[in-house]
Amino acid sequence: MNEIPIMRRVMYALSSIPGVRVFRNNVGVAKYGPACKTCKHNSRWVKYGLFEGSSDLIGFKTITITPEMVGKKVAVFVACETKRPAKSSVTPEQDNFISRVKEAGGIAGIVKSEEEAKRLVEGK
């Protein structure tokens, strides 16, 4: 089983948590456009996504601050790196991204199921 079905199930599960929104973060490079026949311009490479090592799913969890900022809401950054249940490891870049998000006060981790993702985001 590849990671895409797991990622889709995780996205669906997290969408059931009030105030949580995650988005797919595809990272890579693709050739854009055909070569122009009249002016001889070639197609070009286009990078997409945040950067190498950034998590598969990124988003936020809305929380309400108490007492000194009563009523204000804050979006806490969320990053989920989805992996297959067996034989899956993170790259050094992915590990670094997860560490930096946690150090900055965000929620980040490796998830292999919907249940793990919910526990991570809900802090359980």
C-alpha positions in Angstrom: 0.0 0.0 0.0 1.4 3.4 -0.9 1.0 6.5 1.2 -1.7 8.3 -0.9 -4.7 6.3 0.5 -3.5 6.8 4.0 -3.0 10.5 3.4 -6.5 10.8 2.0 -8.0 9.0 5.0 -5.9 11.2 7.4 -7.2 14.4 5.6 -10.8 13.2 6.0 -10.3 12.3 9.6 -8.7 15.6 10.5 -11.5 17.5 8.7 -13.9 16.2 11.4 -12.0 18.0 14.1 -13.5 21.6 14.6 -11.0 24.3 13.8 -8.5 22.0 12.0 -7.7 22.4 8.3 -5.0 20.6 6.4 -3.9 20.8 2.8 -1.9 18.5 0.6 1.7 19.8 0.1 3.1 18.2 -3.1 6.8 19.0 -3.4 8.7 18.4 -6.6 9.7 19.7 -10.0 7.9 19.4 -13.3 8.5 20.5 -16.9 6.1 23.2 -17.8 4.8 23.9 -21.3 5.9 22.5 -24.7 8.7 24.0 -26.7 7.5 26.9 -28.8 7.8 26.1 -32.5 7.7 29.7 -33.7 10.1 31.4 -31.3 12.2 28.5 -30.3 11.7 29.0 -26.5 11.9 25.7 -24.6 9.7 24.5 -21.9 11.1 25.1 -18.4 11.3 23.4 -15.0 9.0 24.6 -12.3 9.4 23.8 -8.6 6.2 23.4 -6.6 5.3 22.9 -2.9 7.0 24.4 0.1 10.5 22.8 -0.1 12.2 19.5 0.1 11.5 17.9 3.5 8.3 19.8 4.2 5.4 17.5 5.4 2.8 15.9 3.2 0.0 17.7 4.9 0.2 21.2 6.3 -2.4 23.5 7.8 -3.6 24.9 11.1 -5.5 24.2 14.3 -7.5 27.2 15.6 -7.3 27.7 19.4 -8.7 30.4 21.6 -6.3 32.1 23.9 -7.2 32.6 27.6 -7.1 34.8 30.0 -4.9 37.7 28.9 -6.1 37.5 25.3 -9.7 36.5 26.0 -11.7 35.8 22.9 -8.9 36.0 20.4 -8.2 33.1 18.1 -4.8 31.9 17.0 -3.9 29.4 14.2 -1.3 26.9 15.3 0.7 25.4 12.4 0.1 21.7 11.8 2.3 19.4 9.8 1.7 15.7 9.3 4.1 13.4 7.5 2.1 10.4 6.4 3.9 7.0 6.1 2.9 3.5 5.3 2.4 1.3 8.5 5.3 -1.0 7.6 8.8 -0.2 6.3 8.6 3.6 6.3 11.2 6.1 7.4 11.7 9.8 7.2 14.4 11.6 5.4 16.8 13.9 7.3 15.1 16.8 5.7 11.6 15.6 6.8 12.9 15.0 10.4 14.4 18.5 10.4 11.2 20.1 9.3 9.1 18.3 11.9 11.7 19.3 14.6 11.6 23.0 13.6 7.8 23.1 13.6 7.7 21.6 17.1 10.4 24.0 18.4 8.4 26.9 17.1 5.3 25.8 19.0 3.5 24.0 16.1 2.1 20.5 16.0 4.1 18.1 13.8 4.7 14.4 13.6 4.7 11.2 11.6 1.4 9.5 11.2 0.5 6.1 9.9 -3.2 6.1 10.4 -6.2 8.4 11.0 -6.2 7.6 14.7 -2.5 8.6 15.0 -3.2 11.9 13.2 -6.2 12.7 15.4 -4.1 12.0 18.6 -1.3 14.1 17.3 -3.5 17.1 16.5 -5.7 16.8 19.6 -2.7 16.5 21.8 -3.6 13.1 23.2 
